[in-house]
Amino acid sequence: MHNNAAPVELGSESVGKLLKKYAVPGIIAMTASSLYNMVDSIFIGHIPEYGSLALSGLAVSFPLMNLSSALGTLVGVGAATLVSVLLGQRNYETANKVLANDVTLNCITGVLFAAVCLMFLDPILTFFGASANTLPFARDYMRIILIGNVVTHLYFGLNALLRSSGNPRLAMGLTLFTVISNTILDPIFIFVLGLGIQGAAIATVLCQALALSYSLWYFTRKDNVMRLPRRVFELDWRIAKDSLAIGMGPFLMNSASCIVTMFINQQLLKYGGDLAIGAYGIVNRINFMFVMIVMGLNQGMQPIAGYNFGALKYSRVKKVFKLTALWASGVCVLWFLASELFPSMMVGIFTNDPELIDLADKGIRAMNPVVFLVGWQMVSTNFFQSLGMVGKSIFLSLSRQLLFLVPLVYILPLMLDVRGVFLAFPASDALACLTTFVLVHSLFRKFSKLNDGDEPTILGSQIKH
């Protein structure tokens, strides 16, 4: 669908049909995105002679990549949420200002982050768990990724805005393009051209640059309601403040993920060595695929919830949350079954090293016994963010990772050695789900006092009506 009209269907079409329409492209896009990240790991893990160490070096780079992603979501998620609500309010002029702000802020954060990290790359990677054996691989990969950091920020930021402005299929198509092209280019750059781990990074940045070029062209079309103004690099500080405030939740969640992964890598290096970090990297990639499916559902929910909240249609807001939570829980049941029944088969895709396969097999079984609870917890966190309830979203984002997971990562290995690092995950998941239940129950008690059309003053949303 061309965005030559506001997506009014978000406020009138059946919620179930809408969620399928918006979530299916989101799921495909996010699953493709997880495969996009997995492709590098799979090819790098099979590099002759040093594949296992290169895989561990790639795992060490995860926290830094998460931190870059956190800055991207700080700008992009807030902008996408604002655009959904503004379109619900038929405020097209401000929506276009949000689009321009998204481009400008992503350029600023992308350049600054890359410059600082390139200056101190070796100390940062060492702090994140790199050893003398894995540092060269992590450095070679991250140098290229950081040089293309602005491209990555802009690509993901504009992709989120494509979804929020009523174009989930185009957003999905661009993501699929990057996955397919990366899968083709990776073996060429890594093996044929002999560039090794650097080749994987070059392929990644190149594919994102091509997708970004199309996104920029699309947002300059005159037949779109959402289009870039001529003075694109002019910041509106009020909009920037609102956008960053809403994006603060996912930013802190991703930042916390960076910090937590750093602590985990340090503990794994201490109790299990370089291969333990590589095993965690493999498990992380596998789990990431299921997490991204749930995130795809969240992406489908976000414009529907945001639009209807902006239009004061609370019955539809509640319905889309319940349906998304149900679907996400189903995905996580499948995630649990896969972890229990086929761990070795999944791990074997990444490496032929028997010791690494054994470590990752044990790790995935230890990490995932309660993942069937995780789906609705992730949906709940995103739901609060979609409605502009920043405080609750931030709290739920941080509680699982910093309040629960970090202490357990240090306490459990004292009794259970390296296995304790992996067991910290299900323990923190259970505690986070209990906390989330309390907040969601409180929110829906407030929703029960509102009728469609009422001003949402009792909800404490960041978004102004």
N, C-alpha and C positions, 0 to 999 in steps of 0.2 A: 504494500500500500504506500502510495506517495503521501507525504505529510503536507498535503495542500489544504487540510482542514484539521481542526482540533480533534483529538481522539475521543469524541463524545460517547462512543460505544462503551468506554470505561465506566460511565455512569448509568447505562441503560441495559446493556447486554447481560445475559445470564452470567453470574459470577463463575460458575463451573466452566462454561464455554470460554470465558475470558481467560481464566487461569490456564486452561489448556493452550489457548492461542498464544499467550505471552510466556508461559512457563516452558512449553516444549522447545521453542527456539532457544530459550535461556539455558535449558538443560543440555541441549545439543551443543550450544556454544561453550558452556562451562565444562562439559565433559571433554569437548575438543580441546579446550584450554588446558585441562589436566593432562591430556594425551600430549599436547604441545610441550609441556614441561617434562613428561615422561620420556619423550623421544630422545632428548639430549642424554638423559641418564642411561637409556638402553644402549645407544650407540657408544657412549663413552665407556660404559661398563664392559664392552667387548673389544676395546682397543687392545691389540696384542701386547704382551709383556707387562703393562702397567695399568690395566683396566680397573682393577680393584682399588688401587690407591687413587687413581683419578676420580673414581666414584666417591671415595671418601672426601677428596678435595672439593668435589661438587657439593657434597652434603654440608661441608664447612661454609660454603658460600650462601647457603639457604638463609641464614639470619640477615645477611646484608641485603639480599634480594627481597626479603620480607619487609625490611625497613624502607626500601625504595618503593615497594608496593603500598606501604602504609601512607607515605606521602602522596602517592597517586590517589588513594581512596579518600584521603583528607579533602582533596579538591573535587574529585569526580563524583563520589557518592553523595556529598552534600549538594552539588549542582544538579545531579539527576533527581534527587528528592524534591528540590525546589521547583524544577521544571515540571514534574508531575502535578504538583499542587497548583502551580501557576496556570497550567493548561486547564485544570479543573475550574479555576476561577476566570478563565478566558482572558488572562492577562498576558497577551502575546509579546508586547513590547518588553516587559521585564524579563520574560523567558529568554528572549534573544540577548539581553544584557548578561544573563546568567551564562549563556553559551560563550559569549566573548570573554567573560571573566574566567571561565573554565580553561580556555586556551592560554590566556595570559598567566594565570597562576601556575598552571602545569609547566609552562616554559621556565618560570622563575624557580620553582622548587626543583625541577629536573636538573637545571644547570648548577645550582648551588650544591645540591646533594652530590652530584657527580664530581664536582671540583674538590670538595672537602674529602670525599672518600678516596679519590685518586692520589691525593697528597699523602694520605696516611694509610694506604691500603694494606701493607704488610702487618703493621701493628694491629689493625682492626681484625684482619683474618686470624692472626695468632690469638687474639683475645677471644675470638669466636670458636676456638678449638683446633686451629690448624697446627700440625706438628711440622718438624723439619721435612718429613716425607711427603706431606700433603700440601704444604704451602705453595710450592711452584705451580701445581695444578689449579688450585683455587685462585691464585693471582692471575694466571694466564686467562682463565675464564672471565673473571670479574672485570678485568681491564676493558675488555671489549664491551661487556654488558653496560658498564658505567659510561663509556664514550657514547653509547646509544641511549642513554637514560632518558633524555628529553623525548625521543621518539616513543619510548615505551609509555611514559606518562601520558603523552597526548593521545596515543592510540587507545589506551584503556579508558581515558577520560571521555573521549568522543564516542566510544563504543557504548558506554553507559548512557550517554545522552541520546543516542539513536534509539535505544530501548525505551527510555522514558518519554520520548516524543512520538511514540506510536509506530516504531519501525523495528520490532524485535527480529524479524526475518533477515533484514539487512545486517543487523548487528551479528546475528548468527552466521550469516554467509561470510562476513569478513573474518570471523574467528576460524571458521572451517578453512578458509583460504590460507590463513597463516599456518594452521596445523599441517595441511597437505603439502604446502610449499616447503615447510621446515623439514618434513619427513623426507622429501625428495632431496633437499639441499644438504642436510646433515651428512649422509654418507659420502656425498661428493666432496664437501669441504674437509671432512675428518679423514677419510681414507684415500680417495682418489688424489686430492691435492696435498695430502699429507700434513694438514694443519692441526690434527689432533683435537684437543679440547678447545683450542682457540677457534677452530673451524666451526664447532657447535655454536659458539657464542656469535660468530659472524653471521651464520645462517639465521639465528634467532632475531637479531637486530634488523637484518635485511628484510625478512618477511614482515615484520611489524611496520617497517618504513613504507612498504608497498601498500599495506592495508590502510595506514594513516593517510597516505596520499589520496586514496579514494574517499575517505571520510571527510577530509578537508574540501575536496571538490563538491561533495554532496551538500555540505552545509553552506556553500556559496550559491546554490541554485535559487533562482528567483521565484520558482513556484512553490517553495517551502515556507510554511509558517515559521519554522525554526531555521534561521540562516545567520551567518556571520555578518556583522556590520562592517563597513569599510574601515572604521577606526577600531580594529579588533583589539589592539594592545592598550586600550584605555580602561583602567580599572574603575569600577564602582565600588567604593570601600564598604558601603552599607550592604550591598549584595554579597561581597566577598566575606564580610563578617558573618552573615546569616549562613552562607554556604559552608564556611569552615566550621561553624558551630555545630551544624547538623552532621558534617563529616567527621567530627571529633570522635564519635563512638567507634566507627570502624577503624579510624586512624589509630586510636589507642589499642584496639584489639590487635591490629597487625603489628604495632610497635611492641606490645606485650608478647606477641608470638615470637618476634625477633629476640627479645631479651630471654624468653623462656628457652628457645632453641639454643641460644648461646650457653645457658646454664646446663642444658641437657648434654650438649656436645662436650663441655668441660668434664661433666661427671662420667660420660661414656669413655672419654679418653683416659680418665683416671682409673676406672674400674675394668675397662675392656679393651683399650687401645684403639688404633686407627680403624680396624675392621669393625669394631662396635659402632663407630660413627657411620661407617658405610652401610651397616645393617639398618641403622635407624633411618638413614637417608632413603633406603629402598622401601622400608615400611611406610615412611612418610609419603612417598610418591604414590604408593598403592592406596593409602587412606585418603590422600588428596583427591583421588578420582571420585570417591564417594562423597566427600565433602563438597566437591564442585557440583555434583548433581543436586545436592540440597541447596547450594547457593544459586543454582539455576532456577529452582523453585522459588527461592527468595526474590530473584530478579523478576519472575513473573508476577509475584505478589506485590512488589514494591509500587509499580505505577498504578495498579488497581486500588491498593490501599490508599496511596497518596492522593490520587484523583478524587476518590469518594470522600476522603476526609476533608479535602478542600471544598467539595460540594455539599458537605454536612450530611452525607448519607451513611449513617453509622451502622445500620443493619447490614449493608453491603461490606463495610469495613470488617465487621465481626465475622461475616461468613467467609470472606477470602482468607482470613487468618486460620479459621478452623479447618478449612479444606486444605490449605497449604501444609499445616501441621500434620494432618492425617497422611498426606502423600509423602511427606518427608520421613515420617515414622516408618512407612512401608519400605522406603529406600534403605533406611538404617537397619531394618531386620535382614534385608538381603546382604548388607555389608557385614553384619554379624555372622551370617551363615557362610559367606565366602571366606571370612577370616578363620573360621573353625574347620571348614571342610577342604579348602584348596590352598593353604598358605604356601606350600612348597612350589606348586605350579606357578603361582603368581610371582614369587620371588625369583624363580628360575629364568624369567624373561629378562632380568637385569644383569645376571652374572652366571658364569660357569664355575666360579670358585666354591668348592664344597664347604669350606669353613665359613665363608660369608653367607652362603645359602642357609646353613644350619643356624647361624646367629640371627639372621633375619626371620627365619621360620619361628624360632622361639620368641622373638621380639613381637611379631604380629599377634601371636596367640596371647601373649601377656598384656598387650596394649588394648585389645578390642573386646573384652568380655561384656562390656555394658554399652557398646556403641548404639544398640537399638534404642537407647534413651536420648541420644544426642540430637536427632533430627528436629524434634519439636523445640528443643532448647535453642538451636541455631535460628529457627524460624521466629521464635519469640524475641530474640535479641534484634533481629532485623526488623520485626514488626514495630517495636518501640522506635527504632531509628527512622522507619518510613513515616511515622506520624510526627516526627520532630521532637520526640520525648528523649532528649539527649542524655539527661542524667541517668535514667534507668538503663538505656542502651550501653552507656559507658560502664556503669556498675556491673552489668551482666557480662560485658566483654572482659573486664579486668578480673572479676572474681574467680572465674574458672582457672585462668592462667597464672595470675600473680598471687592471689589470696590462697588458692588451694594447691595448684600444681607445683610451683617453685619450692615451697617448704617440703612437700612430699618427695621431690626429686633428690633432696639432700638427706632426708630422714630415712627413707626406705632402703637405700643402698647400704647403709650402715649395718642393716640386719640381713639383707638379701643379695648383697653384691650388685653386679650389673643388672640382674633381673629386677631389682628394686626400682631402677630408673624407668623401666618399661611399665611396671605395675603402678607407678604414680599416676599414669593417665586414667585408668578406669576409676581409681579412687577419687580423683578430682572431678571427673565427669559426673559421678553420682552426686557429689556435693553441689555441683553447679546446677544440676537438674532440680534438686530440692529447693535451692534458692530461687530459681526461675519460676517454679510453680507458685511460690508465695506472691511474687510481683504480678504475674499474669492473672492470678485469682483476684487480686486487688483492682487491677485495671478493668476487668470485666464486670466487677461490682459497680464501678463508676459508669461504665458503658450502659448498664441496665437502667440507669436513671436518666438517660438521654433519649430523646426521640429524634428522628430525622428532621433536620432543619434547625435544631437547637444549637446555640453557640457553645463550643466545647471548653468553656472556662474551667470546669472542674477537672479536666484531664491534664492541665499543666504542660501543654505542648509548646515547643519552641516556635512553631509556625504560627504566624499572625494571620487572622482572617479579615 
